Amino acid sequence: MKKENLAVRINYMDNRSDYKYFGIIGIGRFGFSIAESLVSNGARVLAFDKNEESLVPLQNLVESVVIGDATDQKTLMDSGFQYTDIVIVSFAQELATSILTTMLLKEIGVKRIIAKARNFTHEKILKKIGADEVVLPEIDSGRRLANQLTSPGFQEIIEFTPGYSIVDVNTPKSFIGKTIKELGLRTHYNVNVLAVKKPGSILNISPNPETLFEKNDIVTLLGKDEDLKNFSRI
């Protein structure tokens, strides 16, 4: 694997562009998918893992890769994590390692830490020691699947904040030929239209009240989970 000149990379970081600089610790399937998506969106990524073979697929994709022990503070600093904007701790199986890594990242001054948790207890601990955000992919994906199964009219469901979600839905037949204003969605259904996607056109974000619903439109809604569930029965 190609070794980098750390001093050169750190100097380069001082002149970085407006794109955020991300650190990812733990390159399993979860970490790899995050790195790949970030790079495709123009972000700069530092990938870190204790196993060289985990980093090989990323060495020609991300800005830099580092092999090392995430529980060693000097290694984290030598790698340049204190210069990143956001660090994602993307492993959760080794609880002690996950917790210690998060603590050390906080100590070296990382601006924002997002950590992966195995369960709710792990989540609470990570938040107590300094994680700004905690994700539970397995639990979240299970909830998402359950929501989709019980609300078959929705194409995609994203939890916005506890009790509220953002959903994509096909335009109900009764809406076709009517405008947002005519339907009074906020008044009658307690949901807000965030966007409308018409076939073959770009996404219309914050559509005006005179936007006309047509067949095969995809509507993005925000609302309370209970209100959205009621809406799905239309």
Backbone torsions as a table, in degrees:
resi	resn	phi	psi	omega
1	MET	NA	140.6	-178.5
2	LYS	-67.2	129.6	177.2
3	LYS	-93.6	145.2	-176.4
4	GLU	-108.4	158.5	173.3
5	ASN	-88.3	105.3	-173.6
6	LEU	-61.9	-38.6	-178.6
7	ALA	-62.4	-40.0	179.0
8	VAL	-64.2	-42.6	-178.2
9	ARG	-65.8	-38.9	-179.1
10	ILE	-68.4	-38.8	176.3
11	ASN	-63.1	-38.7	-179.8
12	TYR	-64.5	-34.6	-179.0
13	MET	-63.8	-29.5	-179.5
14	ASP	-67.1	-19.4	-179.6
15	ASN	-114.0	26.5	-173.7
16	ARG	-68.3	161.0	-177.6
17	SER	-78.0	-172.0	-179.5
18	ASP	-72.8	-15.9	179.6
19	TYR	-66.5	141.4	179.4
20	LYS	-68.8	152.3	179.6
21	TYR	-109.1	118.8	-173.6
22	PHE	-109.4	142.1	170.0
23	GLY	-111.0	137.6	177.0
24	ILE	-126.1	121.6	179.2
25	ILE	-108.6	117.4	-177.8
26	GLY	101.2	101.2	-176.1
27	ILE	-108.2	72.7	169.5
28	GLY	-94.8	-157.2	179.4
29	ARG	-63.1	-39.8	-179.6
30	PHE	-65.4	-50.9	-179.4
31	GLY	-63.2	-39.8	-179.8
32	PHE	-64.1	-43.3	-178.5
33	SER	-64.8	-35.8	177.3
34	ILE	-65.7	-47.3	-179.3
35	ALA	-59.0	-46.0	-178.5
36	GLU	-61.3	-43.9	-178.9
37	SER	-68.1	-40.4	179.7
38	LEU	-62.5	-45.8	-179.4
39	VAL	-62.7	-41.2	-179.3
40	SER	-65.0	-20.8	177.8
41	ASN	-96.5	11.1	174.6
42	GLY	88.4	8.6	-179.1
43	ALA	-83.1	159.4	174.9
44	ARG	-99.7	137.2	-171.9
45	VAL	-132.2	133.8	170.2
46	LEU	-107.0	115.9	-178.9
47	ALA	-103.2	134.4	-173.9
48	PHE	-134.2	134.0	177.3
49	ASP	-158.2	156.6	179.5
50	LYS	-80.7	-16.7	-178.5
51	ASN	-108.4	124.1	-178.5
52	GLU	-60.9	-39.7	-175.9
53	GLU	-64.2	-26.4	178.0
54	SER	-70.6	-26.5	-176.9
55	LEU	-89.5	-18.6	-176.5
56	VAL	-53.0	-46.3	-178.8
57	PRO	-63.9	-16.2	-176.6
58	LEU	-101.9	-8.9	-169.6
59	GLN	-64.0	-24.6	177.1
60	ASN	-103.8	8.7	-177.3
61	LEU	-110.3	-47.1	-177.3
62	VAL	-94.2	169.8	-178.5
63	GLU	-65.9	-41.3	-179.6
64	SER	-153.8	150.6	175.7
65	VAL	-126.4	143.1	-179.1
66	VAL	-135.3	132.3	174.8
67	ILE	-97.9	129.5	179.8
68	GLY	178.5	-179.2	-179.1
69	ASP	-98.0	115.1	-176.8
70	ALA	-71.8	-8.2	178.9
71	THR	-95.8	8.7	178.0
72	ASP	-108.6	114.6	-174.7
73	GLN	-60.8	-40.4	-179.6
74	LYS	-62.5	-40.2	179.2
75	THR	-62.5	-42.5	179.0
76	LEU	-62.8	-40.8	-179.5
77	MET	-72.1	-41.3	177.3
78	ASP	-62.7	-28.9	178.8
79	SER	-77.2	-18.8	176.3
80	GLY	94.5	21.4	-178.0
81	PHE	-65.0	-25.6	179.4
82	GLN	-68.5	-12.5	179.3
83	TYR	-96.0	-5.4	-178.7
84	THR	-79.8	162.1	176.1
85	ASP	-88.8	-37.8	-178.4
86	ILE	-142.7	137.7	174.2
87	VAL	-120.2	132.4	177.2
88	ILE	-108.1	118.6	174.1
89	VAL	-90.9	100.0	-166.1
90	SER	-99.1	14.1	175.0
91	PHE	-117.6	153.0	-176.9
92	ALA	-142.2	-8.4	-175.5
93	GLN	-65.9	-39.7	179.1
94	GLU	-91.8	93.7	-173.5
95	LEU	-58.4	-48.4	-177.2
96	ALA	-61.3	-41.7	-179.8
97	THR	-66.8	-41.8	178.6
98	SER	-60.7	-45.5	-178.5
99	ILE	-66.8	-46.6	-179.4
100	LEU	-64.2	-41.1	178.9
101	THR	-60.3	-44.7	179.6
102	THR	-62.4	-41.8	178.5
103	MET	-61.7	-45.2	-177.9
104	LEU	-66.2	-38.7	178.1
105	LEU	-62.2	-39.0	178.0
106	LYS	-64.8	-42.0	-177.6
107	GLU	-65.3	-33.4	-178.2
108	ILE	-87.1	2.7	171.6
109	GLY	92.1	23.2	176.7
110	VAL	-62.6	133.0	-173.2
111	LYS	-65.2	-44.4	-177.5
112	ARG	-144.3	131.2	-178.4
113	ILE	-120.3	126.9	174.6
114	ILE	-115.4	123.5	-176.1
115	ALA	-121.8	147.1	176.6
116	LYS	-90.6	137.5	179.5
117	ALA	-120.6	154.5	177.8
118	ARG	-84.1	-36.4	-175.8
119	ASN	-153.2	-178.3	-175.6
120	PHE	-68.1	-33.0	177.5
121	THR	-65.1	-45.5	177.0
122	HIS	-60.0	-40.6	179.1
123	GLU	-60.0	-46.3	-179.0
124	LYS	-60.9	-42.1	-179.4
125	ILE	-64.7	-45.4	-179.4
126	LEU	-60.7	-39.9	178.9
127	LYS	-68.1	-37.1	-179.7
128	LYS	-65.7	-33.7	-175.6
129	ILE	-93.5	3.4	171.8
130	GLY	126.6	-3.4	177.2
131	ALA	-66.4	130.9	-179.6
132	ASP	-77.8	-27.6	179.8
133	GLU	-149.9	143.1	179.1
134	VAL	-127.3	134.6	178.7
135	VAL	-116.0	145.4	176.4
136	LEU	-124.6	81.5	-172.2
137	PRO	-54.7	-44.4	-177.3
138	GLU	-66.1	-44.0	180.0
139	ILE	-67.5	-43.6	-179.7
140	ASP	-62.5	-41.7	-179.3
141	SER	-68.5	-33.8	176.7
142	GLY	-65.8	-42.0	177.6
143	ARG	-63.4	-42.6	-177.5
144	ARG	-61.8	-43.3	179.4
145	LEU	-63.8	-44.1	179.8
146	ALA	-61.1	-41.9	179.0
147	ASN	-64.2	-40.0	-179.7
148	GLN	-68.2	-35.3	180.0
149	LEU	-70.6	-33.1	-179.1
150	THR	-91.5	-10.2	176.6
151	SER	-130.3	69.6	-172.4
152	PRO	-61.0	-16.6	179.8
153	GLY	-75.2	-14.3	-177.3
154	PHE	-92.2	134.4	177.5
155	GLN	-82.1	-37.9	-176.9
156	GLU	-145.1	139.1	178.9
157	ILE	-129.3	125.7	178.8
158	ILE	-125.7	125.7	176.8
159	GLU	-70.9	121.6	-178.7
160	PHE	-85.5	-47.7	175.6
161	THR	-160.4	156.7	-177.4
162	PRO	-48.0	122.5	179.0
163	GLY	93.8	-10.8	-179.9
164	TYR	-129.0	144.2	179.7
165	SER	-139.5	162.1	172.2
166	ILE	-113.1	130.0	-177.0
167	VAL	-131.1	151.8	170.3
168	ASP	-105.5	132.4	-177.0
169	VAL	-139.8	143.5	173.0
170	ASN	-69.0	142.3	-179.5
171	THR	-58.7	121.5	177.1
172	PRO	-59.7	147.7	-179.3
173	LYS	-55.7	-37.5	-177.3
174	SER	-69.3	-12.5	-179.4
175	PHE	-91.2	-19.4	-174.0
176	ILE	-62.4	130.8	-179.6
177	GLY	86.7	2.4	179.5
178	LYS	-117.2	157.2	179.5
179	THR	-95.4	165.9	177.1
180	ILE	-58.4	-41.5	-178.6
181	LYS	-64.1	-44.2	-179.3
182	GLU	-61.4	-40.1	-175.5
183	LEU	-75.8	-26.0	179.1
184	GLY	56.3	51.9	-174.6
185	LEU	-59.6	-39.3	-179.2
186	ARG	-68.8	-38.8	-178.0
187	THR	-73.3	-46.3	-173.9
188	HIS	-88.3	-27.2	-174.6
189	TYR	-121.7	-5.9	-178.7
190	ASN	59.0	35.9	176.5
191	VAL	-126.2	152.6	-179.6
192	ASN	-112.8	135.3	177.6
193	VAL	-85.3	114.1	179.6
194	LEU	-88.5	-34.2	-176.8
195	ALA	-162.0	159.4	175.1
196	VAL	-133.9	129.0	178.5
197	LYS	-114.2	115.0	178.0
198	LYS	-94.7	146.3	-178.2
199	PRO	-52.7	128.2	176.2
200	GLY	76.4	9.1	179.9
201	SER	-127.4	168.5	179.9
202	ILE	-75.9	163.6	-179.3
203	LEU	-69.1	128.9	177.9
204	ASN	-95.0	99.9	-177.9
205	ILE	-85.1	139.6	-176.4
206	SER	50.7	59.6	-178.8
207	PRO	-61.7	148.0	-179.7
208	ASN	-76.3	161.2	-174.4
209	PRO	-60.2	-19.5	-178.6
210	GLU	-89.4	3.5	178.1
211	THR	-60.4	127.4	-177.3
212	LEU	-93.6	129.4	177.6
213	PHE	-79.6	135.4	178.8
214	GLU	-127.0	166.2	-179.9
215	LYS	-60.3	138.2	178.3
216	ASN	73.9	9.9	172.0
217	ASP	-69.1	145.0	172.4
218	ILE	-107.9	123.1	-176.1
219	VAL	-109.2	131.3	177.1
220	THR	-101.0	122.7	-175.4
221	LEU	-119.6	150.1	173.5
222	LEU	-124.1	133.4	178.0
223	GLY	-176.0	178.4	175.3
224	LYS	-66.2	146.9	-178.2
225	ASP	-56.4	-41.7	-178.8
226	GLU	-64.4	-41.2	179.7
227	ASP	-68.0	-38.9	179.1
228	LEU	-66.4	-38.0	178.4
229	LYS	-63.9	-40.7	176.3
230	ASN	-64.0	-40.1	179.6
231	PHE	-63.1	-36.1	-177.5
232	SER	-65.4	-15.0	-179.1
233	ARG	-89.2	-0.6	-179.7
234	ILE	-63.6	NA	NA
